[in-house]
Amino acid sequence: MANHALSPLRLNRLLSELTVAQALVVDAIRGRSIRETDVATLRQTVSGIHKVLRDLDTTRPWDPPAPPPDPEVEPNPSPRVDAGVDQMVEVPSALLAGTALDDEVLATNWNQASGPAPAIFNDAAALSTTVTFSLAGTYVLRLTAFDGVSTAYDELTVEVVI
């Protein structure tokens, strides 16, 4: 690896050339004539500056370090939902006791996925609730959980024999 640091001697020489170049440019701006040798001096100074800049381009210690890459955002895992075990009841109601787990606050809701008649939930937002049926038959009930980003559900079957 090449040493890209400016030696004090090289730095002093460059500063001296820049001072001369600055004076020549100021003279030209003010309308004073510039000799051919002055133009050659300016070209040499500019060429030297370009060389120094190219040399320093790969190691610029004054630049702040690059920011670390953004950490991968872990996807929000879906809630884990368990509606409970399937049931067979001989009365027109059943006790539901579901669970829903997540690292976020959950909104839960029971609803009816299928069945011969509407099922009526005592408190559809509660994990544990009572459901009432008006007709015998097979009902599929769904417990859904939402954590603000992801939704998950589980179902259970209730066989109502009245």
N, C-alpha and C positions, 0 to 999 in steps of 0.2 A: 504494500500500500504506500502510495506516495505521501510525502509530508506536504500538506497544503498550507501550513502556517506561514505567515509572512515573517521573514527575518527582519530584524531592526534595520539592517542596511538596505534591504529591498524596500521596506516601508518608507524610510527617509528619502530614498531616491524617487519613489513614486510621488510622495508629497511635494518634493521640489519640482518635479515635472508638472504636477497639477498647478502649482503656483504660477509657473511660467505660462502654462496653457491658459490659465484664467486671465492673466494680464493680456495675453494676445487676443483672446476673445473680447475682452472689454475694449481694447483698442479698436478692434474691427467694428464693434457695435457703435462706437463713438465716431466712426467714419475715417479713422486713421488708416493709412495704407499698411498692408502686411506684406513682408518680403516672402519670396518663395521659400527661403530657409525657415521662416516662421511657420508656414503651412506644413512643411515637412516635419517640424517639431511637434505641431499639433497632431498630425497623423500618427507619429511615433508614440505620443503620450496616450492617445485614444486606444491605439493598438495594445499598449502596455496595460491600460486599465481593463480592456477586454480579456487579456490573458490572465490577469490577477482574478477577475471575476469568475472566469471559467475554472481556474484552479480552486477557488474557494467554494464553488457551487456545490461540490459534493460534501463538504463539511462546513456547515454554517453554524458554529457554536452559539451564535446569538439567537437562532431560531428556537422557539419553545419546542419541547418534545411533542411529537404527534400525540393527540389524545388516544387513549386506549380504545380499542374497538368496542362498539356497543355490545354489552352482554346480550346474549340471546334471551329474548323474553320467553320465559317458559309459558306454554299455553295453560290457560286456566283449565284444570281438570274438571270434568263434569261431576256433578253431585253423585253420590252413591245412594241409591234408593232401593228399599226393600218393602214391598207392599204387605208382606206377611205370607202366611201359608194359606193355601186354598181351604175352603170351608164347605161343610154341608150342614145346613140348619133346618130345623123342623118348626121354627117359629118365623114370623115375618120380619125379623131383624137380625143383624149380626154386628158383633163388635170388631172393628178394624183397628189394628195396632201396627202401623207402618213405622219405618225408620228412614231418615234421610240425613246423610253426613256430607259435610263439605268444609273447606277452610274459609268460606264466606258465609254471610247471613243468608239463610234460605227462605224462600216463599214456597209453601207447599199447598197442594190442592188435590182433593179426591174428586174424581168424576166417573161417570159410567161410560165404558167403552161399548158395551153391548148388553142386551137383555130383553126379555119379553115386555117389560113395562118400565117406566121411570123408577129409578131408585132415589130415595130421599135421604140425604146426608144430614145428620144433626149439626155438625160443624165441618164443612168441607175443607176448611183451611187447617184443621188440627190433624196431627199425625195419628192420634187415637180418637176415634169417633164411632158413633153408632149409625148404621145405615138401615133403612126400613124399605121393605119390598111389598108391593101390592098384589103380585101374582107369583105363583110357583114358576120355577124355571131356572135356567142357567144364566148368571149375570157375570160379566167381566168388569171388574172395577180397577181403575188406574190411579195410582198415586204419582203425582208429578212434582218435581222439585226444580226450582229456578234460583240460581245464585247471582243473578244480575248479568251474567254472560252466557252461561251454559244451562241447558235444560236436560233433565233425565227423568225417566219414569220406569215404573215396574207395575205389573198387573197381577191380580189374583182372581181366582174364579170362586164364586159363591153359588152353590147348588141349593136352591130354596125348595124344600118339600113341605108344603103346607097341608 
